[in-house]
Amino acid sequence: MPLLQIHFDLDLPPQHLRAFRAAIAERAGFEHEHFHHHHNRSGPHHYHWSYPLIQFRAIPGGVQLTGIHAGAHAIKTHLLPRLGSSLRLLDREVPLHSYRVSERPLQLSRSSTLHHYHLDRWIALNRHNFREWKKTPPDRARPLLSRALTGQLRALGEGLGVDRFKEVVGEVHRVAHQRTIRWKNIPMLAFRVQLRCNLQLDPALHLGRLAAYGFGRLRGEEKPGGTAPAEGEPRQSHSVFGVCSPMPSPVRVPPR
């Protein structure tokens, strides 16, 4: 199963990531639903609730676009041939002088042993289990998060064709941090947790709500009791099959 990534040298404020996603979806063509995850036949406010196969993430000095399986095919077929040298973003024409494209096999398999990971900015709770969370005593909080994690891992497994995905189980064994964020003016809880599960997960994947926007970032497998790799630390060399002309520094998109 292929995993394709494009790294854009674009200094984009994180609050503009939604606009960048919309601009990419427009360039690829709104008829290609992997880019925006709306259900076109049902109207503009209807979404696919399956695991997103194209994901966006703001990283230092750039934006990373990840396509998985059919999402990788959609990027190669519908986006790259049309990408061009600039992108219309927030009523500005932003140059795309430099981007790097890489592709490798996705690492994902169900396992008879448990694998341990860190998960950052994980939006675990939907509206229903958020209400349940607010009335749950602290000693019952981790089981609630573990149920949410298991459901999200099974959705990932189903979306990516994992064999017997309903047997996938996840457990949150430590909550390191939680904070409230606002998304579309709606408050949400974002967690940093340590987890274990019977899936061997690729560190390029994201989990939970807003995974398409880079929330729920896996920090790589660790040994029990170990520490996660630093954010942005290189994990694996990728074979580059396409590189645009280099440019001296990232293009900066000023905040509005």
N, C-alpha and C positions, 0 to 999 in steps of 0.2 A: 504494500500500500504506500503510495508516494506522499511525501510531505514537502511542499514547496514554500520557500520564503523569499520575500523581497524586502530588502533593507533600503529605505529611502533616506538620503542625507538631507533631512528636513527638520529644522529645529522648531517643532510644533508644540505650543503649549498644550498640556493634557486636556484642557477644557475644549479644545478644538478638534478632538479626535472624532467626535460624532460628525462634524462637518466634513472632515477628511474622508470618513467612510462613505458619506452621501456622495461626495465628489467622485470617489472611485466607482461607486455603484452606477452613477450616471455615465461615467466614461465607458464602463463595460457594457452598459445597457440594462435598464431597469427590468427588462424581461427575464434576466438571469438572476433568479431569486437567491442563490447562494451568497450574493454580495450584500444583500440588505435584509434577508430572512423574513420579508413580508410575504404573505400569501396573496399573490396578485389577483387571483380569481375571486377572492372573498372581499376585496376592498383594502384601502390603505391602512386600516387600523387592525388588521388581522395578521397574525404572525405564525410562523412555523415554530413549534415547541420542541423540535428535535435538536440534537446537538449541533451547534454551528460549525460548518465545515470551512468557513473563511473567518479568520479572527484578526483583529487589529490591536496593536499595542504601541503606546508611546514609550520610547526608550531614550536614554541620554544621547543627544545629537541626532536623533532620527525617529522614524516610524517603521515598525515591522509589520508586515502583512504576511499571514500564514494561511496556506491552503492545504487542506487534508483530503486525501482520496478524491472524491468528485470535486471538491473545492480547488484542489491543485489543478485538475483538468480544466476547470472553468477559468482559472487565472491564465493558464497557458493559451487557452482557446479564445477567450473573449476580452481579456484585459491587456495582456502584453502586446498583441498586435495593434492595439488602439491607443496605447499609453501616451505616446508622443513626448514632446519636450517640455510641456507645461500642463498645469492643472488649474481649473477655475475653483478657487477656494475662498469662501467668505467674501465674494464680490471682488476678489483680486486674482490676477493671473500669476500663479506661483511656478517658477521654473523647476523642472525636474532634470537638472544637469547630470545628476549622479544617483544611480541606484544599482544594487547588487542582487542578483537572482541566484538562488541555490536550490538544489533538490537532493533529497536522500530518502531512504526507506523509513517509514514510521516505525518506531519501537513500541509495540503494544501487544500484550498477551496475558491471558489468564494463567494463574500460577497456583501450584499446590502449597506454596509458602507465602508468608506475609512480606510485603515490601514497605519500607518506611520512607515518608516524604515530609517536607515542609510545604505549607500552602499559604500564600500571602494574599491579602486583600480578597478574601473569599467571601462572597455574598451567598451565604448558606440558606437563608430563610425566605420563603415566599410569604404572602400576606397571611395565609392560614397559620403556618407554623411560627410566624413572628408573634401573632396573638398568643399562641401557646407558650412561646418563649417567655413572654412578659409575665405570665403567671406560674412559670416553672421555678421551683426552688433551686438554688445553686447546685445542690448535689445531684440534680436530675438534668442539668444542662447538657453535659457531654453526651448522654444517650440520645437526646433530641437532635443534637448536631450529627451524631453518628448515623441516625436514620436518614437525615437529609443527605449526608455524604453518600450513603449506600444508594439512594435513589438517583443521585446525580452520576455516580459511577456506572450504574446500570444503563442510564440514558446514553452516556458516552459509549458504553459497550455495544448497545443496540445500534447507535448511529454509525459506529465504525466496524460493525460486523464481527464482534468478538463472539466466539463460540460459547454457547450456554451462558449468555450474559446475565441471566437471572440468578446465577449462582455467585455473582460478584458481591462481595461484602466489604464495607469500609468501616473503620472505627477511628474516631477522634480520641487520641489518648492524652493530649495536652492542649489547652487553649493558652497561647502565649500572650495574646493581646486582642482587644476588640475596640472599635471606635465607630462612631456614627458618621456616615457620609450622606450627601444628598445627591440624588440622581433624578433629573427632570423635576427638581424641587420636592422629591419624595425622600424622607429619611430612611436609610437602610443601615444595617449593621455589617461591618466588614471585619473579618476575623483573620488572625494569623495563628495557625494551628500546626501541630504535628499529628500525622495520621499514619495508619497502616491499613493495607488492603491486599487482596489476593489478585491484584492486577500489577503487571510490570508496565509502568507508565512512561511515556516519552516526555522529557522535560519541556518540550515545546508546547504541550497541551495546556489548556486552561479548564478550570472546573467551576461549576456553579452558575448562578445568575450573572449576567453581563460578561460571560466568558468571551463573547464576540468582541468586547472592548478591552480585553487584557486583564480583567479581574480574575481572581482565583489562579494566580501564577504558581505553578509547581517549581520548587527549588531543588529538584534533583533527588535521587535516592540517597539515603544515608543509612549508616549502621545505627541500630538502636542506641540512643544516648549521644549520637554524634551531632555535628553542627552542619548546617546547610551551606552550600557554596554561596559566595557573595553574589548579590544581584548583578547580572551582566557579565559574570565570569564565563569565559569560553568553555564549552562543554564538549564540542566535537568539531572537527574540521569538515567542511562541506565542499563538495566539488562544484565549483562555480561554472555555469554554462553560459552566462550572459552578463556582461558588465558594460554599462554606458561609460561615456568619457568621464574621467575623474574631474572633480572640481576642488578648489583649494579649501573651502570650508562649507559647512552646512548652510542651506538657505534658511534664514530666520523669518518666521511668520509672526509679525508683532501681535500682541494681544489687542483685542478690540475694547 
